[in-house]
Amino acid sequence: MNFFDEVRAVCADMADDLKLTGPQERDLILPSSSYKGAGVEYRFRIDGSEGSVDCTVEIQTETVILIVDIEPLAIAAGVVEKRGGVSYSARNLNQLRKSLQGQAEYVRRVHPFLADPATAENLMRQADAREWTRRDTS
């Protein structure tokens, strides 16, 4: 099983439809594959020791960086009713594919809200995003 091949296969249509660039692939501590567009970055990561995969969403403004997992963001956006609608399991190839497909579908649903700078920052905060003050504001 090659994580990067699976992400590319599952996310190709989504990235194309949403006009996202990527993937940018990194294999440091946890392998990750990122797609960017309209001021937002979607990062899919796999944790082999936990047997899980997740998607985090990041936006950067002039003053802050906000990062949140895809499911609470989808709930805050009102495109998902409750937790538990997406899988995170990646203990085998079928589970990995199912999890990536579900998380990519959530990206499709939330992206219109995040592509609008007028709503993106507030939505991230409603989803209890982790927040850091940017120091490189020059």
N, C-alpha and C positions, 0 to 999 in steps of 0.2 A: 504494500500500500504506500503510495507516494502522496503525501498531504498536498503538496503544491499542484500536482496534476488534478487531484480531486477538486480543489478550490477553483482552479481554472475552468474545469468542465462544468461545475455547478453554477459559477458566477458569470460566465461569459455573456449570456443573454441579458442578465440583470445589468451588468456593467455597460453593455452596449445601449440598452434601453434608457438607462439613467444618465448616459453620457459621462461615465466615470472613467478615469484613467487608471491604468494598472493592469495586472497586479505588480506591486513592488514586493518582492519576496525577500525575507530575511530568515536566516537559520542560526540565530544566536541562542540565547537561553531557551526560548520556546519558538519553534518555527511559526512565522506569521506571514500573512499575505494581505496586503492593503490595497484598497481602491479609494480614489479621491475624486471629488468633484463638488462644485458649488460651495466651497468653503468647509466641506465636511470630509472626514476620513473614516472609512469602515475597515476595521482590522480583525481578520479571522485568525485565531491562534489555536494550536493544538497542544495539549499537555499529555504526552504519552504515558507518564507515570500515573496520572489520574484517569486516563482513558476518557478525556473530555475535549470538546472543542467549543469555543465561544466567539462571539463577535462583539467588539466594543466600538463605540462611536465617539469620535473626537471632533470638536470644533475649537478654533482659536479665534479670539477677537483681538483687538489691539491691546487689551489689558488682561485677559484671562484665557486659560486653557480649561475646557470642560470635557470630561470623559465619563461615559456611562455604558452599561451593558445594553444590548439591543432589546431585550424583553421589557425591562421597566420603561424604556423609552417608547416602545410600541404601546404600552398600557397608558402612559401619560398622553400620548398623541390621540388616544381613543380609537386606534385601529385594531386593538386586541382587548378583549374584555377582562381577562384575568391571567394570572401566572399559570405556568404549566402547559402552555400551548405550543411550546417549542422544545425540541430535544437538545441536549448537550452531550449525549453519550457518543463516544468514539472508540469503543473497545474492539470493534471489527469494522470492516469496510462498509457493510450495509448500514450500521449505526452512524458512521461518519457521514455517509452520503445523505441519510435522512436528516441528520442534524444540520449539515450545511445547507440543504435545500430549505428547511424551515427557517433558518436564520436569514438566508438570502431573501426569502419571501417577506420577512419583517423589514429588511432594508428597503425593499420595493415600496412597502406601505408607508414607512416613515420619511423617506427621502423628500417627498414634496414639501413636508413641513420644515425640514432642515435646509432645503435649498433656498428658502426665503429668510434672509437675514433678520427680518422684522419679527419672526416667530422662533427662530432656531435657538437663540440663547435662553429665552424664557422656557421653552419646552425642555431643554436639557436640565435646567434647574428644577422644573416640576418633576422630572424623573430622578431627582436626587443625584445628579452627576457630581463626581468628584471635581473639585475646582482648585486651580492653582493660579496665582498671580504671575503674569508674564514679567520676567525681568529684562528680556531683550526687546524692549519697546522702542529702541532707537531706529 
